[in-house]
Amino acid sequence: MNRIDRLTAILIQLQTKKVVKAQEIADRFEITLRTVYRDVKALMEAGVPIGSEAGTGYFIVDGYHLPPVMFTQDEASAMMMAGKLVERMTDQSVRTAFEGALMKVKAVLNEAQKDHLESLQEHIEVLKPHMQMPASVGNHMSDLQKAIVEKRIVEFQYFNNQSEQTTREVEPIGLFYYSAAWHLIAWCRLRDGFRDFRTDRISKLVVSERMFSPRSISTLQEYLNSLQQTNIEMKSATVVFDADTAQYVHNSRHYFGYVSEERTDDRVRMKFLTADVHMLARWLLSYGNKVEIEDSEELMSITRGLVEQLQAHYLKLDEVSSR
């Protein structure tokens, strides 16, 4: 990236947060702090009102906004691919908002970039997981996002696994995607504890004007970190795939509670959070000796039991065929 493009990108980055640390800029562009200081000084000399606080970072003075800029072809393509995921993995409220945003992106593209997107659009598709949803399911993702940020109490009807309906009043702390569905993590006033609600089983949702005060666990990350300590439904596991095998699990892994991954030269370490360890074990077994269970004794025990069952089954068949 040449310096002019980097200066423009730094200016855009400064507008994304109230305060941006110099180290964040250095890490993003893989430059030294000295280069960051030099670039920021150049922007200030060009008339951009940038303020700074020692030990805190840089900020744009209120009221300044960078005029619309052109997207690169790669950036526009990335937005289009994100749109495919939004279309398949969110509800109508988010799809509508993203469609409006994507329209604004396309409006500033040149003709060649627009032709590129039109051509690419026909060659990318995302399979939508089949899920049974109650007939009355609504479109609540946008409302839930606002309620989480504004710390507002939410009321809704909820269908459990047995399709039983209950009325819930909750304090939402986050949205979490796993096992091919979005889940609302919230303090349930009916059950007097944190609960995990699949959003496709929520209906008649109303965001109350009432606000709630944060509890001991107030963020999604704190909730996830507490799962093992509090033994709430979900169980974690870390498994390691050969790099060549890992490329074939990208689609299916999301059905089994995939959370994150860490790559090395020839291995991929994946973390899972699941309520059904048996199902995870059966899936992993299909990859044979190309996967290793790293830190879950329960998952290891279940997998070992499945292997012993298979061995006994085929030894029996071998005995029958040899008679």
C-alpha positions as CSV (number, residue, x, y, z in Angstrom):
1,M,0.0,0.0,0.0
2,N,1.4,3.4,-1.0
3,R,1.5,6.3,1.5
4,I,-1.5,8.2,0.0
5,D,-3.7,5.1,0.3
6,R,-2.4,4.5,3.8
7,L,-3.1,8.1,4.9
8,T,-6.7,7.8,3.6
9,A,-7.2,4.5,5.3
10,I,-5.8,5.9,8.6
11,L,-8.3,8.8,8.4
12,I,-11.1,6.3,7.9
13,Q,-9.9,4.3,10.8
14,L,-9.9,7.4,13.0
15,Q,-13.6,7.9,12.3
16,T,-14.6,4.4,13.3
17,K,-14.0,4.9,17.1
18,K,-14.0,7.7,19.6
19,V,-10.2,7.1,20.3
20,V,-7.8,5.0,18.3
21,K,-4.4,4.0,19.8
22,A,-1.3,4.5,17.8
23,Q,-0.4,0.9,18.3
24,E,-3.7,-0.2,16.7
25,I,-2.8,1.8,13.6
26,A,0.7,0.3,13.6
27,D,-0.6,-3.2,13.9
28,R,-3.2,-2.8,11.1
29,F,-0.7,-1.5,8.5
30,E,2.3,-3.3,9.9
31,I,4.3,-0.1,10.3
32,T,6.4,1.3,13.1
33,L,5.0,3.7,15.7
34,R,7.4,6.4,14.4
35,T,5.8,6.0,10.9
36,V,2.3,6.3,12.6
37,Y,3.4,9.6,14.2
38,R,4.7,10.9,10.9
39,D,1.5,9.9,9.0
40,V,-0.8,11.5,11.6
41,K,1.3,14.7,11.5
42,A,0.9,14.8,7.7
43,L,-2.9,14.5,8.1
44,M,-2.9,17.4,10.6
45,E,-0.8,19.5,8.3
46,A,-3.3,18.8,5.5
47,G,-6.0,20.4,7.7
48,V,-7.6,17.3,9.3
49,P,-8.6,18.3,12.9
50,I,-6.9,15.4,14.8
51,G,-6.6,15.6,18.6
52,S,-4.5,13.5,20.8
53,E,-4.1,12.5,24.5
54,A,-0.9,11.1,25.9
55,G,-1.3,7.4,26.7
56,T,-4.8,7.3,25.2
57,G,-4.7,7.9,21.5
58,Y,-5.9,10.0,18.6
59,F,-9.4,11.2,17.9
60,I,-11.2,13.3,15.2
61,V,-12.6,16.6,16.5
62,D,-16.4,16.6,16.7
63,G,-18.0,17.8,13.5
64,Y,-15.5,16.6,11.0
65,H,-16.4,13.9,8.6
66,L,-14.5,12.5,5.6
67,P,-16.4,12.9,2.3
68,P,-17.6,9.7,0.6
69,V,-14.7,7.6,-0.8
70,M,-14.5,5.0,-3.5
71,F,-14.3,1.4,-2.5
72,T,-11.7,-0.9,-4.0
73,Q,-12.8,-3.9,-6.0
74,D,-11.8,-6.3,-3.2
75,E,-13.7,-4.3,-0.6
76,A,-16.8,-4.2,-2.7
77,S,-16.5,-8.0,-3.4
78,A,-16.1,-8.6,0.4
79,M,-19.3,-6.6,1.0
80,M,-21.2,-8.6,-1.6
81,M,-20.0,-11.9,0.0
82,A,-21.0,-10.6,3.5
83,G,-24.4,-9.9,2.0
84,K,-24.8,-13.6,1.0
85,L,-24.1,-14.6,4.6
86,V,-26.5,-12.0,6.0
87,E,-29.2,-13.3,3.6
88,R,-28.8,-16.9,4.8
89,M,-27.8,-16.4,8.5
90,T,-29.9,-13.6,9.8
91,D,-33.6,-12.6,9.9
92,Q,-35.5,-10.1,7.8
93,S,-34.8,-7.1,10.0
94,V,-31.1,-7.4,9.6
95,R,-31.4,-8.4,5.9
96,T,-33.3,-5.2,5.2
97,A,-30.8,-3.0,6.9
98,F,-27.9,-4.6,5.2
99,E,-29.5,-4.4,1.8
100,G,-29.8,-0.6,2.3
101,A,-26.2,-0.4,3.3
102,L,-25.1,-2.5,0.3
103,M,-27.1,-0.2,-2.0
104,K,-25.1,2.8,-0.8
105,V,-21.8,0.9,-1.4
106,K,-22.9,0.1,-5.0
107,A,-23.9,3.7,-5.6
108,V,-20.3,4.9,-5.3
109,L,-18.7,2.1,-7.5
110,N,-17.5,2.8,-11.0
111,E,-19.0,0.9,-13.9
112,A,-16.2,-1.7,-14.1
113,Q,-16.7,-2.5,-10.4
114,K,-20.4,-2.7,-10.8
115,D,-20.0,-5.2,-13.7
116,H,-17.5,-7.2,-11.6
117,L,-20.1,-7.5,-8.8
118,E,-22.9,-8.4,-11.1
119,S,-20.8,-11.2,-12.6
120,L,-19.5,-12.4,-9.2
121,Q,-23.1,-12.4,-7.7
122,E,-24.0,-15.4,-9.9
123,H,-21.1,-17.5,-8.8
124,I,-21.4,-17.4,-5.0
125,E,-24.1,-19.0,-2.9
126,V,-24.5,-20.0,0.7
127,L,-26.5,-23.0,1.7
128,K,-29.2,-22.1,4.3
129,P,-29.5,-24.7,7.1
130,H,-32.8,-26.4,7.3
131,M,-34.4,-25.5,10.6
132,Q,-38.0,-26.0,11.9
133,M,-39.4,-22.7,13.1
134,P,-42.7,-21.9,14.8
135,A,-45.2,-20.4,12.4
136,S,-45.4,-17.2,14.4
137,V,-41.6,-16.5,14.4
138,G,-40.8,-12.8,13.9
139,N,-37.9,-10.7,12.8
140,H,-36.2,-9.5,16.0
141,M,-32.5,-9.3,15.5
142,S,-32.3,-5.6,15.0
143,D,-34.5,-4.9,18.0
144,L,-32.4,-7.3,20.1
145,Q,-29.2,-5.5,19.1
146,K,-30.6,-2.2,20.2
147,A,-31.9,-3.7,23.5
148,I,-28.5,-5.1,24.3
149,V,-26.7,-1.8,23.7
150,E,-29.3,0.3,25.5
151,K,-29.7,-2.3,28.4
152,R,-33.4,-2.5,28.0
153,I,-35.7,-5.3,29.3
154,V,-37.2,-7.5,26.6
155,E,-40.5,-9.4,26.7
156,F,-41.4,-12.3,24.4
157,Q,-43.1,-15.6,23.9
158,Y,-40.7,-18.6,23.7
159,F,-41.1,-22.1,22.3
160,N,-38.8,-24.7,23.9
161,N,-37.6,-28.0,22.4
162,Q,-40.9,-29.6,23.1
163,S,-42.8,-26.7,21.4
164,E,-44.1,-25.5,24.8
165,Q,-44.7,-21.8,24.9
166,T,-43.8,-19.6,27.9
167,T,-43.8,-15.8,28.4
168,R,-40.3,-14.5,29.3
169,E,-39.0,-11.2,30.6
170,V,-35.2,-11.0,30.1
171,E,-32.2,-8.8,30.4
172,P,-30.2,-9.4,27.2
173,I,-26.4,-9.4,27.2
174,G,-25.4,-10.8,23.8
175,L,-26.1,-12.7,20.6
176,F,-24.1,-15.8,19.8
177,Y,-24.1,-17.9,16.6
178,Y,-23.5,-21.6,16.9
179,S,-25.0,-24.9,15.8
180,A,-26.5,-23.2,12.7
181,A,-28.7,-20.7,14.7
182,W,-28.5,-17.4,16.5
183,H,-28.9,-17.5,20.2
184,L,-29.9,-14.7,22.7
185,I,-28.0,-14.9,25.9
186,A,-29.9,-13.1,28.7
187,W,-30.9,-13.1,32.4
188,C,-34.3,-14.7,32.5
189,R,-36.5,-13.2,35.3
190,L,-38.9,-16.2,35.1
191,R,-36.1,-18.8,35.7
192,D,-33.9,-16.4,37.8
193,G,-30.7,-17.1,36.0
194,F,-28.9,-16.8,32.7
195,R,-30.5,-18.7,29.8
196,D,-29.8,-19.4,26.1
197,F,-32.7,-18.7,23.8
198,R,-32.7,-19.6,20.1
199,T,-33.9,-16.5,18.3
200,D,-35.9,-18.5,15.8
201,R,-38.1,-19.7,18.7
202,I,-38.9,-16.2,19.9
203,S,-42.2,-14.6,18.9
204,K,-44.2,-11.4,19.9
205,L,-41.1,-9.6,21.1
206,V,-41.4,-6.2,22.7
207,V,-38.5,-4.0,23.8
208,S,-39.5,-2.3,27.0
209,E,-38.8,1.3,28.0
210,R,-37.5,-0.1,31.3
211,M,-33.8,-0.4,31.7
212,F,-31.8,-2.9,33.8
213,S,-28.5,-2.6,35.7
214,P,-25.6,-4.9,34.7
215,R,-25.2,-8.0,36.9
216,S,-22.0,-9.8,37.8
217,I,-21.9,-11.1,34.3
218,S,-22.7,-8.2,31.9
219,T,-21.1,-9.2,28.6
220,L,-21.3,-12.1,26.3
221,Q,-17.6,-13.0,26.7
222,E,-18.0,-13.1,30.5
223,Y,-21.0,-15.4,30.1
224,L,-19.0,-17.8,27.8
225,N,-16.1,-17.8,30.2
226,S,-18.4,-18.7,33.0
227,L,-20.0,-21.7,31.3
228,Q,-17.5,-24.3,32.5
229,Q,-17.6,-22.9,36.1
230,T,-21.4,-22.8,36.3
231,N,-22.1,-25.9,34.3
232,I,-24.9,-24.3,32.2
233,E,-26.0,-26.6,29.4
234,M,-23.0,-26.0,27.1
235,K,-19.7,-27.9,27.2
236,S,-16.5,-26.9,25.5
237,A,-14.0,-29.0,23.6
238,T,-10.8,-28.3,21.7
239,V,-9.8,-30.6,18.8
240,V,-6.9,-30.5,16.3
241,F,-7.3,-31.3,12.6
242,D,-4.6,-31.8,10.0
243,A,-4.5,-28.7,7.9
244,D,-5.4,-30.7,4.8
245,T,-8.5,-32.2,6.5
246,A,-9.6,-28.9,8.1
247,Q,-10.4,-27.4,4.8
248,Y,-13.2,-29.9,4.3
249,V,-15.0,-29.2,7.6
250,H,-15.6,-25.5,7.1
251,N,-19.3,-25.9,6.3
252,S,-20.2,-28.8,8.6
253,R,-18.4,-27.5,11.7
254,H,-21.0,-24.8,12.4
255,Y,-23.6,-27.5,13.0
256,F,-21.6,-28.8,16.0
257,G,-20.9,-25.6,18.0
258,Y,-17.8,-24.2,16.2
259,V,-16.5,-21.1,18.0
260,S,-13.0,-20.3,16.8
261,E,-9.8,-21.7,15.4
262,E,-6.1,-21.2,15.6
263,R,-3.8,-22.1,12.7
264,T,-0.2,-23.4,12.5
265,D,1.7,-24.6,9.5
266,D,0.2,-28.1,9.3
267,R,-2.5,-28.1,12.0
268,V,-5.7,-26.3,12.9
269,R,-6.9,-26.1,16.5
270,M,-10.7,-25.6,16.7
271,K,-12.8,-24.8,19.7
272,F,-16.4,-26.0,20.1
273,L,-19.2,-25.2,22.5
274,T,-22.0,-27.7,22.4
275,A,-24.9,-29.1,24.3
276,D,-24.7,-32.5,22.6
277,V,-21.2,-34.0,23.1
278,H,-22.4,-37.3,21.7
279,M,-23.3,-35.7,18.4
280,L,-19.9,-33.9,18.3
281,A,-18.1,-37.2,18.9
282,R,-20.0,-39.0,16.1
283,W,-19.1,-36.2,13.7
284,L,-15.4,-36.2,14.7
285,L,-15.2,-40.0,14.3
286,S,-15.9,-39.6,10.6
287,Y,-12.5,-38.0,10.2
288,G,-10.6,-41.0,11.7
289,N,-7.0,-40.4,12.5
290,K,-7.0,-36.9,10.9
291,V,-8.3,-35.3,14.1
292,E,-7.2,-35.3,17.8
293,I,-9.2,-34.5,20.9
294,E,-7.1,-32.2,23.0
295,D,-8.8,-31.2,26.2
296,S,-12.3,-32.8,26.8
297,E,-12.2,-36.0,28.8
298,E,-15.9,-36.5,28.3
299,L,-15.6,-36.2,24.5
300,M,-12.6,-38.5,24.6
301,S,-14.5,-41.1,26.6
302,I,-17.5,-41.0,24.4
303,T,-15.4,-41.3,21.2
304,R,-13.5,-44.2,22.7
305,G,-16.7,-45.9,23.5
306,L,-18.0,-45.4,19.9
307,V,-14.8,-46.8,18.5
308,E,-15.1,-49.9,20.7
309,Q,-18.7,-50.4,19.6
310,L,-17.6,-50.2,15.9
311,Q,-14.7,-52.6,16.5
312,A,-17.0,-55.1,18.2
313,H,-19.6,-54.8,15.4
314,Y,-17.2,-55.4,12.6
315,L,-15.4,-58.2,14.4
316,K,-18.7,-59.9,14.8
317,L,-19.5,-59.5,11.1
318,D,-16.1,-60.9,10.2
319,E,-16.7,-64.0,12.3
320,V,-20.1,-64.5,10.6
321,S,-18.6,-64.2,7.1
322,S,-15.7,-66.5,7.9
323,R,-17.9,-69.4,8.9
